[in-house]
Amino acid sequence: MPVLHFHVDNLKCGGCASTIRHRVQELSGVASVFVDPEADVVDVDHDGTVEHDQVAALLMRLGYPEHGSGGTFEKAKSFISCAIGRVKGED
């Protein structure tokens, strides 16, 4: 099974990881999502139909851009995504 690997910014905790897992898992063709907040890594196992740019764009919208590609706006969005993940109880 192919794997897409991302090194992302603004990944702070389990709440962030929860949001990323849930939202990326919603993409058609995604089999599983592994998020390591300590290493700032997101790995996406998929069926071969998922494009790197598709996942990268979603991560950017959530506030977790690929390392070095975001700014202040993405950092602010990551705090919201983090809070949502914590509210869902998966910290």
Steps between C-alpha positions, in 0.01 A plus 500: 500500500648840404586748776515879479736657755469857628716702739263773622514819706281596800438142618489543877307224671253214488217742422680607184568136413134410553378773265751399232413130529125559478510749213758317284321168560191657334683521164395235252770235460666552839546176693667632816669807643790501746584827677806546724477839679850465646661456157254729312429214260184390319498175300204411281447143377280498192375293209708678234235755406594769754727779379769666714370846408146405605610407853744793522219743411275353770777520758560863401127581539506342847802711599768230468697589186798304380811616682600850394202570273257670742480826684322676784152430361561123493644513852182671626282242324698220664395625844135466397557152357685403817209618717248308288708185538513546877125559524443171321684342792799358322795677655 
